[in-house]
Amino acid sequence: MQMLARSALALALVAAASLAHADAKVLKKVAPEYPNEAIKKNISAGSVRAKLNIGGDGKVATVDIVEAEPKRVFDRAATEALSQWKFEGTGAAQTHEVKLVFKSED
C-alpha cells in the first residue's frame, strides 16, 4: 500500500482562478501531493476551492478553504501546497481564489 501511495501523485490542476485583484501575478506554484487518506478510501478525484490572502511582499499569508468535495479529504494537501505559492509583490495585500482539481493517476 505504501508503494501505491507514493506512485499516485496528485495531478492537481489549477482548473479555475478568479482574481479579486486583477494584478495578482503568480510567480511560483507548488502542486499538492495526493493524500494517502484518499488512496486508502479509494477516492480517485476531488476538488478544493481556496481563497489566498497575499501580503504586500507576494507571500501567501493565509489559505481559507471555501469549498471542498469530498469534504476534508484534500484540504490539508491543498493548504500546504498553496501556502508555498508566491505572487509578485505589489506592496498591498490582495486576495486570489484558486480551484485545485485532484485526480489519481491509477
ZAKEKOL-889324 format. One record per residue: residue in one letter; x, y, z of N, C-alpha, C in turn; residue number from 1. Coordinates in steps of 0.05 Angstrom, whole numbers, plus 5000, padded with zeros to 4 digits. Example, Ala and Ser with C-alpha at 12.3 -4.5 7.8 and 13.67 -1.06 7.14 Angstrom:
<atoms>
+------+------+------+------+------+------+------+------+------+------+-----+
: code :  n.X :  n.Y :  n.Z : ca.X : ca.Y : ca.Z :  c.X :  c.Y :  c.Z : pos :
+------+------+------+------+------+------+------+------+------+------+-----+
:    A : 5264 : 4886 : 5156 : 5246 : 4910 : 5156 : 5264 : 4934 : 5156 :   1 :
:    S : 5257 : 4955 : 5142 : 5273 : 4979 : 5143 : 5258 : 5001 : 5157 :   2 :
+------+------+------+------+------+------+------+------+------+------+-----+
</atoms>
This chain:
<atoms>
+------+------+------+------+------+------+------+------+------+------+-----+
: code :  n.X :  n.Y :  n.Z : ca.X : ca.Y : ca.Z :  c.X :  c.Y :  c.Z : pos :
+------+------+------+------+------+------+------+------+------+------+-----+
:    M : 5017 : 4976 : 5000 : 5000 : 5000 : 5000 : 5017 : 5025 : 5000 :   1 :
:    Q : 5040 : 5024 : 5014 : 5058 : 5047 : 5015 : 5069 : 5054 : 4987 :   2 :
:    M : 5075 : 5034 : 4971 : 5085 : 5039 : 4944 : 5063 : 5052 : 4927 :   3 :
:    L : 5038 : 5043 : 4930 : 5016 : 5054 : 4916 : 5013 : 5084 : 4923 :   4 :
:    A : 5016 : 5090 : 4949 : 5013 : 5118 : 4958 : 5034 : 5136 : 4945 :   5 :
:    R : 5058 : 5126 : 4942 : 5079 : 5142 : 4930 : 5075 : 5145 : 4900 :   6 :
:    S : 5064 : 5125 : 4887 : 5061 : 5127 : 4858 : 5037 : 5144 : 4849 :   7 :
:    A : 5018 : 5147 : 4867 : 4994 : 5163 : 4860 : 4999 : 5192 : 4867 :   8 :
:    L : 5014 : 5205 : 4850 : 5019 : 5234 : 4854 : 4995 : 5250 : 4847 :   9 :
:    A : 4992 : 5272 : 4860 : 4970 : 5289 : 4854 : 4972 : 5301 : 4826 :  10 :
:    L : 4952 : 5300 : 4812 : 4950 : 5314 : 4787 : 4933 : 5339 : 4792 :  11 :
:    A : 4943 : 5355 : 4810 : 4927 : 5379 : 4818 : 4930 : 5400 : 4796 :  12 :
:    L : 4908 : 5406 : 4786 : 4907 : 5425 : 4764 : 4893 : 5451 : 4773 :  13 :
:    V : 4904 : 5473 : 4765 : 4891 : 5497 : 4771 : 4869 : 5499 : 4750 :  14 :
:    A : 4845 : 5490 : 4758 : 4823 : 5489 : 4739 : 4811 : 5516 : 4734 :  15 :
:    A : 4810 : 5532 : 4755 : 4799 : 5559 : 4751 : 4810 : 5577 : 4772 :  16 :
:    A : 4815 : 5601 : 4765 : 4824 : 5621 : 4784 : 4810 : 5647 : 4778 :  17 :
:    S : 4798 : 5658 : 4798 : 4785 : 5684 : 4794 : 4799 : 5704 : 4813 :  18 :
:    L : 4807 : 5726 : 4803 : 4822 : 5745 : 4819 : 4803 : 5766 : 4831 :  19 :
:    A : 4809 : 5772 : 4856 : 4795 : 5794 : 4868 : 4809 : 5820 : 4859 :  20 :
:    H : 4835 : 5817 : 4854 : 4851 : 5839 : 4844 : 4864 : 5829 : 4818 :  21 :
:    A : 4859 : 5842 : 4797 : 4868 : 5833 : 4770 : 4898 : 5833 : 4768 :  22 :
:    D : 4913 : 5847 : 4786 : 4942 : 5849 : 4783 : 4957 : 5827 : 4799 :  23 :
:    A : 4943 : 5807 : 4810 : 4956 : 5785 : 4825 : 4969 : 5767 : 4804 :  24 :
:    K : 4996 : 5767 : 4803 : 5011 : 5751 : 4784 : 5026 : 5729 : 4799 :  25 :
:    V : 5020 : 5704 : 4792 : 5033 : 5681 : 4804 : 5061 : 5678 : 4794 :  26 :
:    L : 5081 : 5677 : 4812 : 5109 : 5673 : 4804 : 5117 : 5644 : 4809 :  27 :
:    K : 5106 : 5631 : 4829 : 5113 : 5604 : 4837 : 5089 : 5588 : 4845 :  28 :
:    K : 5085 : 5565 : 4833 : 5063 : 5547 : 4840 : 5076 : 5521 : 4851 :  29 :
:    V : 5064 : 5510 : 4872 : 5072 : 5484 : 4883 : 5048 : 5466 : 4881 :  30 :
:    A : 5051 : 5443 : 4868 : 5029 : 5424 : 4865 : 5027 : 5408 : 4891 :  31 :
:    P : 5002 : 5403 : 4900 : 4998 : 5387 : 4924 : 5003 : 5357 : 4919 :  32 :
:    E : 5009 : 5343 : 4940 : 5012 : 5314 : 4939 : 4985 : 5302 : 4942 :  33 :
:    Y : 4981 : 5279 : 4929 : 4955 : 5265 : 4931 : 4955 : 5252 : 4959 :  34 :
:    P : 4935 : 5258 : 4975 : 4934 : 5248 : 5003 : 4932 : 5217 : 5006 :  35 :
:    N : 4947 : 5206 : 5024 : 4945 : 5177 : 5030 : 4917 : 5169 : 5038 :  36 :
:    E : 4903 : 5187 : 5053 : 4876 : 5182 : 5062 : 4857 : 5177 : 5038 :  37 :
:    A : 4861 : 5192 : 5017 : 4844 : 5189 : 4994 : 4849 : 5162 : 4980 :  38 :
:    I : 4875 : 5154 : 4979 : 4882 : 5129 : 4967 : 4870 : 5106 : 4983 :  39 :
:    K : 4873 : 5107 : 5010 : 4862 : 5086 : 5027 : 4832 : 5083 : 5025 :  40 :
:    K : 4818 : 5106 : 5020 : 4789 : 5106 : 5018 : 4780 : 5102 : 4989 :  41 :
:    N : 4798 : 5097 : 4971 : 4792 : 5093 : 4943 : 4778 : 5117 : 4930 :  42 :
:    I : 4786 : 5141 : 4939 : 4776 : 5166 : 4928 : 4794 : 5174 : 4905 :  43 :
:    S : 4784 : 5173 : 4880 : 4801 : 5177 : 4857 : 4801 : 5206 : 4847 :  44 :
:    A : 4784 : 5223 : 4858 : 4783 : 5251 : 4849 : 4769 : 5268 : 4869 :  45 :
:    G : 4775 : 5294 : 4867 : 4762 : 5313 : 4884 : 4771 : 5341 : 4877 :  46 :
:    S : 4761 : 5361 : 4891 : 4770 : 5388 : 4886 : 4768 : 5405 : 4911 :  47 :
:    V : 4784 : 5426 : 4911 : 4784 : 5445 : 4933 : 4785 : 5473 : 4921 :  48 :
:    R : 4767 : 5490 : 4930 : 4768 : 5519 : 4923 : 4777 : 5534 : 4947 :  49 :
:    A : 4798 : 5550 : 4943 : 4810 : 5564 : 4966 : 4815 : 5593 : 4960 :  50 :
:    K : 4813 : 5609 : 4981 : 4819 : 5638 : 4979 : 4846 : 5643 : 4991 :  51 :
:    L : 4864 : 5655 : 4976 : 4891 : 5661 : 4986 : 4892 : 5690 : 4994 :  52 :
:    N : 4901 : 5695 : 5018 : 4906 : 5723 : 5027 : 4936 : 5727 : 5024 :  53 :
:    I : 4943 : 5746 : 5007 : 4971 : 5751 : 5000 : 4981 : 5777 : 5011 :  54 :
:    G : 5004 : 5776 : 5024 : 5016 : 5800 : 5035 : 5028 : 5818 : 5013 :  55 :
:    G : 5035 : 5842 : 5020 : 5046 : 5861 : 5001 : 5072 : 5851 : 4988 :  56 :
:    D : 5086 : 5832 : 5002 : 5111 : 5821 : 4992 : 5107 : 5798 : 4972 :  57 :
:    G : 5081 : 5791 : 4968 : 5075 : 5769 : 4950 : 5074 : 5741 : 4962 :  58 :
:    K : 5079 : 5739 : 4988 : 5077 : 5714 : 5002 : 5049 : 5708 : 5011 :  59 :
:    V : 5041 : 5683 : 5010 : 5014 : 5676 : 5019 : 5013 : 5677 : 5050 :  60 :
:    A : 4996 : 5693 : 5060 : 4993 : 5696 : 5089 : 4975 : 5675 : 5101 :  61 :
:    T : 4952 : 5671 : 5088 : 4933 : 5651 : 5098 : 4919 : 5638 : 5074 :  62 :
:    V : 4910 : 5613 : 5079 : 4894 : 5599 : 5059 : 4868 : 5591 : 5072 :  63 :
:    D : 4846 : 5600 : 5061 : 4819 : 5593 : 5071 : 4805 : 5575 : 5051 :  64 :
:    I : 4797 : 5551 : 5061 : 4782 : 5533 : 5044 : 4754 : 5543 : 5041 :  65 :
:    V : 4745 : 5548 : 5017 : 4718 : 5559 : 5012 : 4699 : 5536 : 5006 :  66 :
:    E : 4708 : 5516 : 4992 : 4692 : 5493 : 4984 : 4710 : 5469 : 4979 :  67 :
:    A : 4701 : 5445 : 4987 : 4716 : 5421 : 4981 : 4698 : 5398 : 4976 :  68 :
:    E : 4705 : 5381 : 4957 : 4690 : 5358 : 4950 : 4708 : 5334 : 4945 :  69 :
:    P : 4708 : 5313 : 4960 : 4693 : 5310 : 4985 : 4705 : 5327 : 5007 :  70 :
:    K : 4689 : 5332 : 5027 : 4697 : 5350 : 5049 : 4720 : 5337 : 5065 :  71 :
:    R : 4740 : 5354 : 5072 : 4762 : 5348 : 5089 : 4781 : 5326 : 5079 :  72 :
:    V : 4780 : 5318 : 5055 : 4798 : 5297 : 5045 : 4823 : 5310 : 5033 :  73 :
:    F : 4819 : 5331 : 5017 : 4842 : 5344 : 5003 : 4850 : 5371 : 5015 :  74 :
:    D : 4836 : 5379 : 5036 : 4841 : 5406 : 5048 : 4870 : 5410 : 5057 :  75 :
:    R : 4881 : 5391 : 5072 : 4908 : 5395 : 5083 : 4928 : 5396 : 5060 :  76 :
:    A : 4926 : 5378 : 5041 : 4945 : 5378 : 5018 : 4943 : 5404 : 5003 :  77 :
:    A : 4919 : 5414 : 4999 : 4916 : 5439 : 4984 : 4927 : 5462 : 5000 :  78 :
:    T : 4922 : 5463 : 5026 : 4932 : 5485 : 5043 : 4962 : 5485 : 5044 :  79 :
:    E : 4974 : 5462 : 5047 : 5004 : 5461 : 5048 : 5016 : 5470 : 5022 :  80 :
:    A : 5005 : 5462 : 5000 : 5017 : 5470 : 4974 : 5012 : 5499 : 4969 :  81 :
:    L : 4987 : 5509 : 4973 : 4981 : 5536 : 4966 : 4996 : 5556 : 4984 :  82 :
:    S : 5003 : 5548 : 5008 : 5018 : 5565 : 5027 : 5046 : 5571 : 5016 :  83 :
:    Q : 5055 : 5554 : 4997 : 5082 : 5557 : 4986 : 5082 : 5573 : 4960 :  84 :
:    W : 5058 : 5579 : 4950 : 5056 : 5595 : 4925 : 5068 : 5623 : 4930 :  85 :
:    K : 5078 : 5635 : 4909 : 5090 : 5662 : 4911 : 5078 : 5679 : 4889 :  86 :
:    F : 5071 : 5703 : 4896 : 5060 : 5723 : 4877 : 5079 : 5747 : 4875 :  87 :
:    E : 5075 : 5762 : 4854 : 5090 : 5786 : 4850 : 5081 : 5806 : 4872 :  88 :
:    G : 5100 : 5816 : 4887 : 5094 : 5835 : 4908 : 5084 : 5862 : 4897 :  89 :
:    T : 5063 : 5872 : 4908 : 5052 : 5897 : 4898 : 5054 : 5919 : 4920 :  90 :
:    G : 5062 : 5911 : 4944 : 5063 : 5930 : 4966 : 5037 : 5932 : 4981 :  91 :
:    A : 5016 : 5919 : 4969 : 4990 : 5919 : 4982 : 4979 : 5891 : 4985 :  92 :
:    A : 4963 : 5886 : 5005 : 4951 : 5860 : 5009 : 4931 : 5855 : 4986 :  93 :
:    Q : 4929 : 5830 : 4978 : 4910 : 5822 : 4957 : 4898 : 5795 : 4963 :  94 :
:    T : 4878 : 5788 : 4949 : 4866 : 5761 : 4951 : 4866 : 5748 : 4924 :  95 :
:    H : 4866 : 5722 : 4924 : 4866 : 5707 : 4899 : 4851 : 5681 : 4904 :  96 :
:    E : 4833 : 5674 : 4887 : 4818 : 5649 : 4891 : 4826 : 5629 : 4870 :  97 :
:    V : 4830 : 5604 : 4880 : 4840 : 5582 : 4863 : 4823 : 5557 : 4868 :  98 :
:    K : 4819 : 5542 : 4846 : 4806 : 5516 : 4849 : 4827 : 5495 : 4840 :  99 :
:    L : 4833 : 5476 : 4858 : 4851 : 5454 : 4851 : 4834 : 5429 : 4847 : 100 :
:    V : 4840 : 5415 : 4825 : 4826 : 5390 : 4819 : 4846 : 5368 : 4823 : 101 :
:    F : 4838 : 5348 : 4839 : 4855 : 5325 : 4845 : 4845 : 5301 : 4829 : 102 :
:    K : 4864 : 5287 : 4817 : 4857 : 5262 : 4803 : 4879 : 5242 : 4807 : 103 :
:    S : 4872 : 5218 : 4815 : 4892 : 5197 : 4819 : 4901 : 5187 : 4791 : 104 :
:    E : 4926 : 5181 : 4789 : 4937 : 5171 : 4764 : 4929 : 5142 : 4759 : 105 :
:    D : 4921 : 5129 : 4780 : 4914 : 5100 : 4778 : 4886 : 5095 : 4767 : 106 :
+------+------+------+------+------+------+------+------+------+------+-----+
</atoms>
